[in-house]
Amino acid sequence: MKVKINYSIDFEDVPVEVERLFSKATKSYSDELKKLFEANVNNPTEFVELIEKFRLANGDLDNILAECQGIMGGYLQALVATNVNAATEVEENEAEDG
């Protein structure tokens, strides 16, 4: 059973946390892919089980990649907004000093 967990981290830690999630997911996927390449069609039970595990790993990877994409997309938007606000403040200060 899958559950969704929500938690907060500091803004500057977002890339590190996304990297941790991404690395864990891709490592797991890579492990399942290696097993799939070693699959033996002469052992149908094992073959079917390996394919099922790989398909599940593929779905898990897709979900985590979607999460990483969403998190980093929001992070990027926040960075852009922060830069726009900083630039606006500089312009306002320059105009006041003008």
HUGINOR-V940136 format. One record per residue. RES is the residue in one small letter. SS is DSSP state (alpha for helix, beta for strand, coil for the rest). BURIAL is + if it has 9 or more other ideal C-beta (glycine too) atoms within 8 Angstrom, else -. D_CENTER is the distance of its C-alpha to the mean C-alpha in Angstrom with 1 decimal. Layout:
RES&SS&BURIAL&D_CENTER  RES&SS&BURIAL&D_CENTER
This chain:
m&coil&-&20.3  k&coil&-&16.8  v&coil&-&16.7  k&coil&-&14.4  i&coil&-&14.3  n&coil&-&14.3  y&coil&-&15.0  s&coil&-&15.6  i&coil&-&15.0  d&coil&-&16.8  f&alpha&-&15.6  e&alpha&-&15.9  d&alpha&-&13.7  v&alpha&+&10.5  p&alpha&-&9.5  v&alpha&-&10.6  e&alpha&+&8.7  v&alpha&+&5.2  e&alpha&-&7.0  r&alpha&-&8.3  l&alpha&+&5.7  f&alpha&+&4.7  s&alpha&-&8.5  k&alpha&+&9.5  a&alpha&+&8.2  t&alpha&+&9.6  k&alpha&-&12.6  s&alpha&+&13.4  y&alpha&+&13.3  s&alpha&-&15.4  d&alpha&-&17.8  e&alpha&+&18.4  l&alpha&+&18.9  k&alpha&-&21.5  k&alpha&+&23.3  l&alpha&+&23.4  f&alpha&-&25.1  e&coil&-&27.6  a&coil&+&28.4  n&coil&-&32.1  v&coil&-&33.4  n&coil&-&36.7  n&coil&-&35.2  p&alpha&-&34.2  t&alpha&-&33.0  e&alpha&+&30.6  f&alpha&+&29.5  v&alpha&-&28.7  e&alpha&-&26.8  l&alpha&+&24.7  i&alpha&+&23.9  e&alpha&-&23.0  k&alpha&+&20.6  f&alpha&+&18.9  r&alpha&-&18.7  l&alpha&-&17.1  a&alpha&+&14.6  n&alpha&+&13.9  g&alpha&-&13.4  d&alpha&+&11.2  l&alpha&+&8.9  d&alpha&-&9.2  n&alpha&-&8.5  i&alpha&+&5.2  l&alpha&+&4.4  a&alpha&-&6.4  e&alpha&+&5.1  c&alpha&+&2.4  q&alpha&-&5.6  g&alpha&-&7.8  i&alpha&+&7.3  m&alpha&+&7.7  g&alpha&-&10.4  g&alpha&-&12.1  y&alpha&+&12.1  l&alpha&-&13.6  q&alpha&-&16.1  a&alpha&+&17.1  l&alpha&-&17.7  v&alpha&-&19.8  a&alpha&-&21.7  t&alpha&-&22.4  n&alpha&-&23.8  v&alpha&-&25.8  n&alpha&-&27.2  a&alpha&-&28.1  a&alpha&-&29.8  t&alpha&-&31.7  e&alpha&-&33.0  v&alpha&-&34.2  e&alpha&-&36.0  e&alpha&-&37.6  n&alpha&-&38.7  e&alpha&-&40.2  a&alpha&-&42.0  e&alpha&-&43.4  d&alpha&-&44.6  g&coil&-&45.8
